[in-house]
Amino acid sequence: MPARQPFVQTSWIATTGNSFGAVEALFGAQHLGYCAAIDASCGAESWAQAP
């Protein structure tokens, strides 16, 4: 895991995700303390039910 490398500043880790990956990016930001997370099309799984 890159965050365990001595040269990595863990407070500067950011992530991005699309569709289900966006859900994972948000969970990571909440639970792992990423400095930023970009959510692209996170709601795509529920678009079929949207009016």
DRENVEX-478906 format. One record per residue: x, z, y of N, C-alpha, C, O in turn; residue in one letter. Coordinates in steps of 0.2 Angstrom, whole numbers, padded with zeros to 4 digits, always signed. Example, Ala and Ser with C-alpha at 12.3 -4.5 7.8 and 13.67 -1.06 7.14 Angstrom:
BEGIN
+0066+0039-0028+0062+0039-0022+0066+0039-0016+0071+0042-0017a;+0064+0035-0011+0068+0036-0005+0064+0039+0000+0067+0040+0006s;
This chain:
BEGIN
+0004+0000-0006+0000+0000+0000+0004+0000+0006+0009+0004+0007m;+0003-0005+0011+0008-0005+0017+0008+0001+0021+0013+0003+0024p;+0002+0005+0021+0002+0011+0026+0007+0016+0023+0009+0021+0027a;+0009+0016+0017+0014+0021+0015+0021+0019+0016+0026+0023+0015r;+0023+0013+0019+0029+0011+0021+0032+0015+0027+0028+0016+0032q;+0038+0017+0027+0040+0022+0032+0040+0018+0039+0040+0022+0044p;+0040+0012+0040+0041+0008+0046+0034+0006+0049+0033+0003+0054f;+0028+0008+0045+0022+0006+0047+0019+0012+0051+0019+0018+0049v;+0016+0010+0057+0013+0015+0062+0006+0015+0060+0002+0011+0062q;+0003+0020+0056-0003+0020+0053-0009+0021+0059-0014+0018+0057t;-0007+0023+0064-0012+0024+0070-0013+0017+0073-0018+0016+0077s;-0009+0012+0071-0010+0005+0074-0013+0000+0069-0012-0006+0070w;-0016+0002+0063-0019-0002+0058-0026-0004+0060-0030+0000+0062i;-0027-0011+0060-0033-0014+0061-0035-0018+0056-0031-0021+0052a;-0042-0020+0055-0044-0024+0050-0050-0028+0052-0053-0027+0058t;-0051-0034+0049-0057-0038+0050-0060-0040+0044-0057-0040+0038t;-0067-0041+0044-0070-0044+0038-0076-0048+0039-0079-0048+0045g;-0078-0052+0034-0084-0056+0035-0088-0055+0029-0086-0055+0024n;-0095-0055+0030-0100-0053+0025-0099-0047+0022-0098-0041+0026s;-0098-0046+0015-0097-0040+0012-0090-0037+0014-0089-0031+0015f;-0085-0041+0016-0079-0039+0018-0079-0035+0025-0075-0030+0026g;-0084-0037+0029-0086-0033+0035-0088-0026+0034-0087-0022+0037a;-0092-0026+0029-0095-0019+0027-0089-0015+0025-0088-0009+0027v;-0084-0018+0021-0078-0014+0019-0074-0012+0025-0071-0007+0025e;-0073-0017+0030-0069-0015+0036-0072-0009+0039-0068-0005+0042a;-0079-0009+0040-0082-0003+0044-0081+0003+0040-0079+0008+0043l;-0082+0003+0033-0080+0009+0029-0073+0011+0030-0072+0017+0031f;-0069+0007+0030-0062+0008+0031-0060+0012+0037-0056+0016+0038g;-0063+0009+0043-0062+0011+0049-0065+0019+0050-0062+0023+0053a;-0071+0020+0047-0074+0026+0047-0070+0031+0043-0069+0037+0045q;-0068+0029+0037-0065+0034+0032-0057+0034+0032-0054+0040+0030h;-0054+0029+0034-0047+0029+0034-0043+0029+0041-0037+0029+0041l;-0048+0029+0046-0045+0030+0053-0042+0024+0056-0037+0025+0060g;-0044+0018+0054-0041+0012+0057-0042+0012+0065-0047+0015+0067y;-0037+0009+0068-0038+0009+0076-0044+0005+0078-0046+0005+0083c;-0045+0000+0074-0050-0005+0076-0053-0009+0069-0049-0010+0064a;-0059-0011+0069-0062-0015+0064-0066-0020+0067-0071-0018+0071a;-0066-0026+0065-0070-0032+0068-0075-0033+0062-0073-0035+0056i;-0081-0033+0064-0087-0035+0059-0089-0042+0061-0092-0043+0066d;-0088-0046+0056-0091-0053+0057-0096-0054+0052-0095-0055+0046a;-0103-0055+0054-0108-0056+0049-0110-0051+0044-0111-0053+0038s;-0109-0045+0046-0110-0039+0041-0117-0039+0039-0119-0038+0033c;-0122-0041+0043-0129-0041+0041-0131-0048+0037-0137-0048+0035g;-0126-0052+0035-0128-0058+0031-0132-0057+0025-0135-0061+0022a;-0130-0051+0021-0133-0049+0015-0141-0048+0016-0145-0049+0011e;-0143-0047+0022-0150-0045+0023-0154-0051+0027-0160-0050+0028s;-0151-0056+0028-0154-0062+0032-0160-0065+0029-0164-0067+0032w;-0160-0065+0022-0166-0068+0019-0172-0064+0020-0177-0067+0020a;-0171-0057+0021-0177-0053+0023-0179-0053+0030-0184-0050+0032q;-0175-0055+0034-0176-0055+0042-0181-0060+0044-0182-0066+0041a;-0186-0058+0048-0191-0063+0051-0188-0069+0055-0192-0073+0057p;
